[in-house]
Amino acid sequence: MAEIITEAWILNSGNGNTEPGLLIREEMNLGVLLPDEVLIHPIYGCWEGNMHHAIMRDPVDICMQRKEDKIVLGNAGVVKVIDTGKNVKDLKPGDVCMLFCNAISDKYGYPEKILAYDAPNTFGLLSRKSKVSRHTLIPIPENSGFSLKQWAAFSLRYVTAWANWKVALKCWQSQMGDVPVENEFVVSWGGGVSLAELLLAKNYGFNAAMITSLNERKESLEQAGIITVDRRGFPHLHYDHERYTNDEAYKKNYRASEKLFLEQINEITGGAGAAIFIDNIGLSVYRATLKALSRQGVIATSGWKWGMELSHLRAIESINRHIHVHTHYAKHAEAIEAMEYALRNNWMPQVDVDYVYEWDEIPRLCSDYTTGNLISYFPLYKINDE
């Protein structure tokens, strides 16, 4: 059987160098198509936070962790089937599928390793051709009413949001199930997963608010019925424990911004705080997030943009009966549930008017993500024609 050789954007190992990596365009040998694998023609991908972490080698050099000299990133998007291994009987060339990036799961189906990130010997969508295990593809229903761009944006962030929301909601209901939700608020720091969860919260009857710093995002959020909080109103809300302890000017500025932030949340929520606060940012805002939670509130996390190590006072969290929810992507059944819910309820990212980066523009997309020079919550890139 012939080896699969294709053009790809490659991330090389740092070999101990912790400086950020670069994406290099070159030919990549993917090996042969194995019996349970599918050869795919990537169409659209969505740039995800895990791709940024891999390139920045933060928190680890993922190539070294995988013991591979070079890897191909890209684990959100839509693809077309080119060929199938001999054991794959339910897909055929021409089928269009959504990528499901749970590459290695535990015995209950929850992900342990993610395709094209920390799962060894897996290849992502930054490649003209790629190959994946059959279980990482979910066929997109014909005539779904949604574009392939929308399914590409949906594939990781909306599936993650669905799985996280299920747990967060049940945790809140475990203590507050007899409380009417129409007066309760779900609040979130910005991001595509968070936006998807806020739209779910609204569908379930909650009020929703998102923190943003871009006028363009503010307008689209308000059109969707989501209250906006202007992040620019508290510019020093970026917590650093060492500076807070040793730098009086920093401490003064931080506390002033935190006070303004909490006043805004209290104003929006009528002084109650957030019933559920979606925080996929991490350390820099964690202290403020906890203070903005209501009693019996839930902090919901499914990612870690800035800072993986957090600390809090267990006594305070216990007295306030706060529940901390941590989830990581989804199991296969949850992805199917998310897709079925989307089809029934028009729960989909609105991306068809957004800019799509071309194949040659991948390095610019990487740079724009790093510098925050993006309007869309779902930065899409095109690999091949539909």
C-alpha positions, 0 to 999 in steps of 0.5 A, spaced: 500 500 500 502 506 498 504 511 503 500 518 503 505 524 502 501 531 502 503 538 503 502 540 510 503 546 515 508 543 520 510 544 527 517 542 529 519 539 536 523 545 540 527 539 542 528 542 549 527 550 546 521 553 550 521 559 545 514 559 540 514 554 534 513 556 527 508 553 522 513 551 516 509 549 509 512 542 507 511 535 505 509 530 510 509 523 510 503 520 513 504 513 512 499 508 509 492 507 510 490 502 516 484 498 516 480 502 521 482 509 518 479 514 513 483 518 508 480 525 508 480 531 504 479 537 509 475 542 507 474 548 512 478 548 519 476 552 525 483 555 529 482 553 536 486 554 543 489 548 543 493 550 536 495 556 540 498 552 546 502 547 541 505 553 537 507 557 544 509 550 547 505 552 553 504 549 558 508 543 554 512 542 547 507 537 545 511 534 540 516 532 545 510 529 549 508 525 543 516 523 542 515 526 535 519 530 531 514 534 527 506 534 528 500 536 524 495 540 528 488 542 526 482 538 530 476 542 528 472 542 522 469 538 516 472 533 511 470 529 505 472 522 505 477 520 499 478 513 501 477 508 507 481 502 510 478 495 509 475 495 516 471 501 515 464 499 512 459 505 513 463 511 510 464 511 502 468 516 498 464 523 497 461 523 504 462 529 508 463 529 516 464 533 522 471 532 525 470 529 532 477 530 536 476 525 542 482 520 539 483 516 546 478 515 551 477 512 558 472 506 559 466 511 559 468 514 553 470 521 556 476 523 552 483 522 555 487 524 549 485 529 543 486 528 536 492 532 533 494 535 539 496 530 545 494 523 542 500 520 539 501 519 531 494 523 529 494 528 524 490 534 523 487 538 518 493 543 517 494 538 511 491 538 504 490 530 505 490 527 512 488 520 515 484 519 521 481 513 525 474 512 523 471 513 530 473 521 529 468 522 524 461 524 524 457 524 518 453 531 517 446 530 515 444 531 508 440 538 507 441 539 514 440 547 513 447 549 515 453 550 511 459 547 512 463 553 515 457 553 520 459 545 522 466 547 522 465 552 527 461 547 531 465 541 531 469 543 537 467 549 540 459 547 540 460 540 542 465 542 548 459 547 550 454 542 550 458 537 554 460 542 559 453 546 560 449 539 561 454 538 567 454 545 570 446 546 569 445 539 573 450 541 578 446 548 579 439 544 579 442 539 584 441 545 589 437 550 586 432 546 582 426 549 585 428 556 583 425 559 577 430 561 572 427 567 569 431 571 574 437 567 574 443 569 570 449 566 566 455 570 565 461 569 561 468 571 559 468 571 551 470 566 547 466 561 542 465 556 547 462 561 552 458 564 546 455 557 545 453 556 552 450 562 553 445 561 547 444 554 550 442 558 557 438 563 554 434 557 550 433 554 557 430 560 560 436 564 563 438 571 562 445 571 559 451 576 559 458 576 556 464 580 557 467 583 551 472 588 549 470 589 541 464 593 539 463 589 533 462 583 538 458 587 542 453 589 537 452 581 534 451 579 542 446 584 543 442 582 537 442 575 539 439 577 546 445 577 550 447 583 555 454 585 554 459 588 559 465 592 556 471 589 558 475 596 557 471 598 563 476 595 568 483 595 564 487 592 570 483 586 572 489 581 570 491 578 577 498 576 578 499 574 586 506 576 586 505 583 583 499 584 588 503 582 594 509 586 592 507 592 588 502 597 591 501 601 585 499 594 581 495 592 587 491 599 587 489 599 580 487 591 580 482 592 586 479 599 583 478 594 576 475 589 580 471 593 584 468 596 578 467 589 575 463 587 581 459 593 581 457 591 573 455 584 575 451 586 581 447 591 577 446 586 571 444 581 576 440 585 581 445 584 586 445 576 586 451 575 582 452 569 577 448 563 578 453 560 573 459 563 571 463 560 565 470 561 565 475 558 560 480 564 561 483 562 568 488 565 573 488 572 570 480 573 572 479 567 577 479 571 583 474 576 580 470 570 577 469 567 584 467 574 587 461 574 582 458 568 583 452 567 587 451 563 593 450 556 590 453 558 584 457 554 579 463 556 576 464 552 569 470 551 566 472 547 559 479 550 557 484 554 560 487 560 556 491 563 561 494 560 567 492 552 569 494 553 576 489 556 581 488 557 588 482 559 592 480 559 600 476 552 601 472 555 607 469 561 603 467 556 597 464 551 602 460 556 606 458 559 599 456 552 597 460 554 590 460 548 585 466 547 581 465 544 574 471 542 570 470 538 563 474 536 557 471 536 550 466 530 550 464 523 549 461 521 542 454 520 544 454 527 547 457 530 540 451 526 537 446 529 542 449 536 540 448 535 533 441 533 534 439 539 538 442 544 533 438 541 528 432 542 532 433 548 535 437 552 530 443 552 535 449 554 530 454 559 530 453 564 525 459 565 521 457 565 513 459 572 513 465 572 517 472 572 513 475 565 512 483 565 511 486 561 505 491 556 505 496 561 504 494 565 510 495 560 515 501 563 518 497 570 518 491 567 522 496 564 527 499 571 528 492 574 528 489 569 534 496 570 538 495 578 538 487 578 539 486 581 532 480 577 530 473 579 530 469 572 529 469 567 535 470 562 530 476 563 526 475 559 520 480 557 515 480 553 508 484 547 506 481 545 500 474 547 495 468 544 497 
